[in-house]
Amino acid sequence: MTAPAPRDSWFGHPKGLSTLFFTEMWERFSYYGMRAFLILYMVHALGFTDGHAGSVYGWYTAGVWAAAIVGGIIADRWLGQYRSVLYGGIIIALGHFTLALHALPAFYAGLSFIVIGTGLLKPNVSGIVGALYDVQDARRDAGFSIFYMGINLGAFIGPIIAGYLAQRVDWHLGFACAGVGMTLGLVQYVLGRKRLAPAIERLARKPKPVAAAGSQTPTAGAGWLDFTTAEWKQIAAMGVFFVFAAIFWGAYEQAGSSLNLFGDRYTTTAILGFSFPSSWYVSVQAIFVVILAPAFAWLWIKLGRYEPTTPTKFAFGLLFVGVSFLFLLPAANAIQSTPGLRVSPFWLIGCYFIQELGELSLSPVGLSVFTKLSPVKIVGMMLGVWFLADSVGNKVAGYAAGFISSAPLPQLFGVVAAVCIGASAVAFLLVKPVKRLMGGVH
């Protein structure tokens, strides 16, 4: 597909990408800014045990991602993607400001608001990004990588500002800061609505019949539940991606749970004499994405027809996240053998670097392929299914936090590494079968 003229584009992409880039940047500022200190707040300020804090953290973060499937359905059937994002952002901001109150009921109410709001916003903003491009537009994966850079720019800045205010000034000021960030995102989203008009119109069109890839005869007739055979195969491919993504997120999302507590308790939170709040570790993943995302976006385009397939990228994503936990084993063994030892922060930083190689191989690519494979009439719901994988992973991550002070660290990290590397091996074996299910979608 021919790229638009420079005057009609944003760095070679549709102008609407800039509006969605900053909308998601501010939403992630609020989410990750608060997430960076959430479990620390529960342990230090509320006096929760590791198990209780991990359980609340797990249910909250799992709820945030699980609600996305409901938000996708609501957008598909009633509100539409644009209004779902708008209303979701308003509810998220309300949630953060509620958390700024000191009463314990306000704590749980604020978390509930954020779950509801994120469920409306998260799948639908990604759906609008996908609708900026034609299905066969070669810029699509690169566009999602740029969008993903915006996500992680917010995820980097949020913990730096909100995390510092929470740990060094006042916990509740950190919550309020997250609310201000979401409000800024809403303002620019409304102001940039005209840029999103082409995508909104594309989402509003009725789906056209799909022909089976490689077949000379159309499968236009409605099949089971009004989906064609080709569409069912593509939905099956998304099911495979869902399973592998859930395993990946179960390891990766421990950055906010078990690895957050690891950084707080077992590392020296100082570099070259500069002391920093332990919540800043959560920013490390994001800054690596900001640095690496343009390189990955360039790489996929540069490789052209030699670009790895989506199933192959998923397999590499699982491999990298498994290796990241292997990387931590020497530090875990040292801590286990020397009680009271605090290791260098570079162990955790190195772990996060390896994880980001995996995340950039899997996450933006997964978003992109779900918008390609999903039948148009259920694209919001299927993006919700994609985020449901993150929900499952976050629940597992919260569960793992309960073992950080009871199970031997080498055992905890070793099990995570083994599961991810084993799943990676299975993913490599399934590359060709999954490609066949995807049909002509690349």
C-alpha positions in Angstrom: 0.0 0.0 0.0 1.3 3.4 -0.9 2.3 5.6 2.0 0.4 8.9 2.4 2.0 12.2 1.4 4.3 13.8 4.0 1.8 16.6 4.8 -0.8 14.0 5.7 1.4 11.9 7.9 3.2 11.8 11.2 6.7 10.4 10.7 5.4 8.5 7.7 2.3 7.2 9.6 -1.3 8.4 9.8 -1.7 11.6 11.9 -4.1 9.8 14.2 -1.2 7.8 15.5 0.2 10.9 17.2 -3.1 11.4 19.1 -3.3 7.8 20.2 0.4 7.8 21.0 0.0 10.5 23.6 -3.4 9.2 24.9 -1.8 5.9 25.7 1.4 7.6 27.0 -0.6 9.5 29.7 -2.8 6.5 30.5 0.3 4.3 31.0 1.9 7.2 33.0 -1.0 6.9 35.4 -1.2 3.1 35.5 2.5 2.3 35.8 3.2 5.3 38.0 0.7 3.9 40.6 1.6 0.3 39.9 5.3 1.0 40.7 4.5 1.6 44.4 1.2 -0.2 44.9 2.6 -3.4 46.5 5.1 -1.4 48.5 2.3 0.9 49.8 0.3 -2.2 50.9 3.3 -3.7 52.7 4.8 -0.6 54.2 1.8 1.7 54.8 -1.2 -0.6 55.2 0.8 -3.3 56.9 -0.3 -6.2 54.6 1.7 -9.4 54.7 3.5 -10.4 51.5 0.8 -13.0 50.7 -2.1 -10.6 51.3 -0.5 -7.8 49.3 0.4 -10.2 46.5 -3.2 -11.4 46.4 -4.7 -7.9 46.2 -2.1 -6.9 43.7 -2.8 -10.0 41.6 -6.6 -9.6 41.7 -6.3 -5.9 40.9 -3.9 -6.2 37.9 -5.7 -9.4 36.7 -9.0 -7.4 36.9 -7.6 -4.5 34.9 -6.7 -6.8 32.0 -9.7 -9.1 32.3 -12.1 -6.1 32.1 -10.7 -5.4 28.7 -12.8 -8.2 27.1 -16.0 -6.6 28.6 -14.9 -3.2 27.4 -14.3 -4.6 23.9 -17.8 -6.0 23.8 -19.3 -2.8 25.1 -17.5 -0.8 22.3 -18.5 -3.3 19.6 -22.2 -3.3 20.5 -23.0 0.0 22.1 -20.5 2.8 22.6 -18.0 2.5 19.8 -14.3 2.6 20.2 -13.9 6.4 20.5 -16.5 7.0 23.2 -15.3 3.9 25.1 -11.8 5.3 25.3 -13.1 8.7 26.4 -15.4 7.3 29.2 -12.7 4.8 30.3 -10.2 7.6 30.8 -12.6 9.6 32.9 -13.3 6.7 35.2 -9.5 5.9 35.5 -8.8 9.5 36.6 -11.6 9.3 39.1 -10.1 6.1 40.4 -6.7 7.6 41.0 -8.1 10.6 42.8 -10.2 8.3 45.0 -7.0 6.5 45.9 -5.6 9.8 47.1 -8.0 9.7 50.0 -6.8 8.0 53.2 -9.7 5.7 54.1 -9.2 2.0 53.4 -12.6 1.7 51.6 -11.4 4.5 49.3 -8.4 2.3 48.5 -10.5 -0.6 47.3 -13.0 1.7 45.5 -10.2 3.5 43.7 -8.8 0.2 42.4 -12.2 -0.9 41.3 -12.7 2.4 39.3 -9.3 1.8 37.6 -10.3 -1.7 36.7 -13.5 -0.6 35.0 -12.0 2.4 33.2 -9.0 0.5 31.9 -11.3 -2.2 30.7 -13.1 0.4 28.5 -10.0 2.2 27.3 -7.2 -0.4 26.8 -8.6 -2.7 24.1 -10.3 0.1 22.2 -7.4 2.5 21.9 -5.4 -0.4 20.4 -8.4 -1.2 18.1 -8.3 2.4 16.8 -4.6 2.1 16.1 -5.2 -1.0 14.0 -8.0 0.8 12.1 -5.6 3.6 11.1 -4.1 1.1 8.6 -5.4 -1.2 5.9 -4.9 -4.9 6.7 -2.2 -5.2 4.1 -0.4 -2.0 5.0 3.3 -2.8 5.4 3.6 0.0 8.0 1.2 -1.7 10.4 3.7 -3.6 12.6 6.0 -0.5 12.6 3.1 1.7 13.6 2.3 -0.6 16.6 5.9 -0.5 17.6 5.9 3.3 17.6 2.6 3.2 19.6 4.2 0.8 22.0 7.1 3.2 22.4 4.5 5.8 23.6 3.1 3.3 26.1 6.5 2.8 27.5 7.4 6.4 27.5 4.5 6.9 29.9 5.5 3.8 31.8 9.0 5.2 32.3 8.0 8.7 33.4 5.2 7.6 35.6 7.2 5.7 38.2 9.9 8.3 38.2 7.5 11.1 39.2 4.6 9.3 41.0 6.9 6.8 42.6 9.2 9.5 44.0 6.3 11.5 45.4 4.8 8.4 46.9 8.0 7.0 48.6 9.8 10.2 49.4 6.9 12.7 50.1 3.5 11.1 50.7 1.9 7.9 49.3 -1.4 9.6 48.5 0.3 12.4 46.6 1.7 9.7 44.3 -1.9 8.5 43.7 -3.1 12.0 42.9 -0.2 12.5 40.5 -1.3 9.5 38.5 -4.8 11.1 38.3 -3.4 14.3 36.9 -1.5 12.3 34.2 -4.7 10.6 33.0 -6.5 13.9 32.9 -3.8 15.4 30.6 -4.2 12.4 28.3 -8.0 12.9 28.1 -7.6 16.6 27.1 -5.3 15.9 24.2 -7.5 12.9 23.1 -10.5 15.1 22.7 -8.6 17.9 21.0 -7.2 15.3 18.4 -10.5 13.7 17.5 -10.5 14.9 13.9 -7.3 13.0 13.2 -9.0 9.8 14.2 -12.0 10.2 11.9 -10.7 7.8 9.2 -10.1 5.0 11.7 -13.5 5.5 13.4 -15.2 5.3 10.0 -13.3 2.1 9.1 -14.4 0.5 12.4 -18.0 1.5 11.7 -18.1 -0.3 8.3 -19.8 -3.7 8.2 -17.5 -6.7 7.7 -17.1 -8.1 4.2 -17.1 -11.8 3.4 -13.7 -13.4 3.8 -12.2 -15.9 1.3 -10.1 -18.7 2.4 -6.4 -18.0 1.7 -5.1 -20.0 -1.2 -8.6 -21.1 -2.3 -10.3 -20.3 -5.6 -13.8 -20.5 -4.1 -15.1 -18.0 -1.7 -16.4 -18.8 1.8 -18.7 -15.9 1.8 -21.6 -17.9 3.2 -22.1 -17.5 7.0 -20.8 -20.5 8.9 -21.2 -21.5 12.5 -22.0 -18.4 14.7 -21.8 -16.4 11.4 -18.1 -16.9 11.0 -16.6 -18.5 7.9 -14.2 -21.4 8.0 -11.2 -19.1 7.3 -12.3 -16.9 10.2 -12.6 -19.8 12.6 -9.0 -20.9 11.7 -7.8 -17.4 12.4 -9.6 -17.4 15.7 -7.9 -20.7 16.5 -4.5 -19.1 15.8 -5.4 -16.3 18.2 -6.1 -19.0 20.8 -2.6 -20.4 20.5 -1.2 -16.9 20.8 -3.3 -16.3 23.9 -1.8 -19.4 25.7 1.8 -18.4 24.9 1.1 -14.8 25.8 -0.4 -15.8 29.2 2.8 -17.7 30.0 5.0 -14.8 29.0 3.1 -12.3 31.1 3.1 -14.6 34.1 6.9 -14.1 34.1 7.2 -10.6 32.8 4.6 -9.0 35.1 6.5 -10.1 38.2 8.3 -6.7 37.7 5.5 -5.2 39.7 5.2 -8.0 42.3 7.9 -10.4 43.3 10.7 -8.6 41.5 9.5 -5.3 42.9 9.8 -6.7 46.4 13.2 -8.3 45.4 14.5 -4.8 44.4 13.1 -3.3 47.6 14.6 -5.8 50.0 17.6 -7.5 48.3 19.3 -4.8 46.2 21.3 -1.7 47.0 19.1 1.2 45.8 22.0 3.4 44.9 24.3 3.9 41.9 27.5 5.9 42.1 26.4 7.4 45.4 23.0 8.4 44.0 20.1 7.0 46.1 16.8 6.3 44.4 13.4 4.9 45.5 13.0 1.2 44.8 9.9 2.0 42.8 12.1 3.4 40.1 13.1 -0.1 39.1 9.7 -0.4 37.4 10.9 2.4 35.0 13.9 0.3 33.8 11.8 -1.9 31.6 10.1 1.1 30.0 13.3 3.0 29.2 14.7 0.0 27.5 11.6 -0.2 25.3 11.8 3.5 24.5 15.4 2.9 23.4 14.8 -0.4 21.6 11.4 0.1 20.0 12.6 2.3 17.1 15.3 -0.3 16.4 12.7 -3.1 16.3 10.4 -1.0 14.1 13.3 -0.4 11.7 14.3 -4.0 11.9 11.0 -5.5 10.8 10.8 -3.2 7.8 14.5 -3.7 6.9 14.2 -7.5 6.9 11.3 -7.3 4.4 10.3 -10.8 3.3 12.9 -12.3 5.7 11.1 -10.9 8.7 10.4 -13.6 11.3 6.7 -14.7 11.3 4.5 -13.8 14.2 4.6 -17.4 15.7 8.4 -17.2 15.6 8.5 -13.9 17.3 6.3 -15.3 20.1 8.7 -18.2 20.5 11.7 -15.8 20.9 9.7 -13.7 23.3 9.2 -16.7 25.6 12.8 -17.7 25.3 14.1 -14.2 26.3 11.9 -13.9 29.4 13.0 -17.4 30.5 16.7 -16.5 30.1 16.1 -13.3 32.1 15.3 -15.3 35.2 18.3 -17.6 34.6 20.3 -14.4 34.6 19.1 -13.7 38.2 20.1 -17.1 39.6 23.7 -16.2 40.6 22.4 -13.2 42.6 19.6 -15.3 44.1 22.1 -18.0 45.1 24.4 -15.3 46.8 21.4 -13.9 48.7 20.4 -17.4 49.8 23.8 -18.2 51.1 24.5 -14.9 52.8 21.5 -13.6 54.9 21.2 -9.8 54.8 23.2 -9.4 51.6 22.1 -6.8 49.2 23.2 -7.3 45.6 24.1 -4.7 42.9 21.1 -3.1 41.2 22.6 -4.1 37.9 21.4 -7.7 38.4 17.8 -6.5 38.2 18.6 -4.0 35.4 20.3 -6.7 33.3 17.3 -9.0 33.9 14.9 -6.3 32.6 17.0 -5.6 29.5 16.7 -9.3 28.5 13.0 -9.2 29.2 12.5 -6.2 26.9 14.0 -8.1 24.0 11.3 -10.6 24.7 8.5 -8.1 25.2 9.3 -6.3 21.9 9.3 -9.6 20.1 5.8 -10.5 21.4 3.7 -7.7 22.8 3.4 -5.1 20.0 3.4 -7.9 17.5 0.6 -9.6 19.3 -1.5 -6.4 19.3 -0.9 -6.1 15.6 -1.8 -9.7 14.7 -5.0 -9.7 16.8 -6.2 -6.6 14.8 -5.4 -8.5 11.6 -6.8 -11.9 12.4 -10.0 -10.8 14.3 -13.3 -10.6 12.3 -14.1 -6.9 12.1 -17.5 -7.3 13.9 -15.8 -8.6 17.0 -12.4 -6.8 16.9 -13.0 -5.1 20.2 -13.9 -8.3 22.0 -10.9 -10.2 20.5 -8.6 -7.4 21.6 -10.1 -7.9 25.0 -9.2 -11.6 24.7 -5.6 -10.5 24.0 -5.5 -8.5 27.2 -7.1 -11.4 29.1 -3.8 -13.2 28.6 -2.2 -10.4 30.5 -4.8 -10.8 33.2 -4.0 -14.4 33.7 -0.3 -13.5 33.7 -0.8 -10.8 36.3 -2.7 -13.1 38.6 0.2 -15.6 38.4 2.6 -12.7 39.1 0.7 -11.7 42.2 0.6 -15.2 43.4 4.4 -15.5 43.0 4.9 -12.4 45.2 3.6 -14.4 48.1 6.7 -16.7 47.9 9.3 -14.0 47.8 9.9 -14.2 51.6 9.2 -17.9 52.1 10.5 -19.9 49.1 14.2 -20.1 48.2 14.9 -17.4 45.6 16.9 -19.8 43.3 13.9 -22.2 43.3 11.4 -19.4 42.6 13.4 -18.0 39.7 14.4 -21.4 38.4 10.9 -22.6 38.1 9.8 -19.5 36.2 12.8 -19.9 33.8 12.1 -23.5 33.2 8.4 -23.0 32.4 9.1 -20.1 29.9 12.0 -21.9 28.1 9.9 -25.0 27.9 7.0 -23.1 26.4 9.4 -21.5 24.0 10.5 -24.9 22.7 6.8 -25.8 22.1 6.2 -22.5 20.4 9.0 -23.1 17.9 7.5 -26.6 17.1 4.1 -25.0 16.4 5.3 -22.3 14.0 4.3 -24.0 10.8 0.9 -25.2 12.1 0.0 -21.8 13.4 1.0 -20.2 10.1 -1.4 -22.4 8.3 -4.2 -21.4 10.6 -3.5 -17.7 10.0 -4.1 -18.3 6.3 -3.0 -15.3 4.2 -2.4 -13.0 7.1 1.2 -12.1 7.6 
